[in-house]
Amino acid sequence: MEKPSLATCRNEIDDILKASLFVLYQPMQNAFKMRKRVEKVKHVAVKSLDMQLAI
């Protein structure tokens, strides 16, 4: 069996890295969306609480 060329190794590493990015991308995307949603809800909740306390 021959030793694989450097180009073959690079290509395989590139494929592995692309696959890992694909696997990680969607959970990260969901986390950022959820984080933005929490900030928005927190902001609205503070406003409504201020209005209730002002009465």
N, C-alpha and C positions, 0 to 999 in steps of 0.2 A: 504494500500500500504506500502510495506516495504522500509526501507531506503537502498539505494544501498551500496554495500560493498566498502571498500577502493580500492580494486583491480579493481573493475568495473570503479570507478571514474578515477583511474590512466590510465586504458586502453582507456577510452573515451578522456581523455586529450591528451594522446599520439596520438590518431587518429586525433584530431583537430590540433595539432601541425604539424603533418606530412602533413595534407591537406594544411595548411597555407604555409608551406615550398614549397610544390608543386606549389601553386598559385604564390608565389613570385619568384621562381627560374628562370623561363623563362624570365620575364622582366628584372631581374638583369643580366642574361646572355647576353641578347641583348644589355643592356646598356654598359657592359664591352667591348663587341665586337665593338660597335660604338665608344667608347672612344679610343680604340686602333687604329681604322681606322682614326679617326680625327687626332691623333698624327702623324700617318704615312703621311697623306696628308699634314699636317702642315710642316713636315720636308722636304718633296719634294718641296713644294711651296717656302720655304725659299731658297733652293738650286737654283731653277730656277730663282728666283728673283735676287740672287747674281750673277748668270751668266749673266743676262740681264744688270745689272748695271755695270758689269766689261767691257762691250764692249765699 
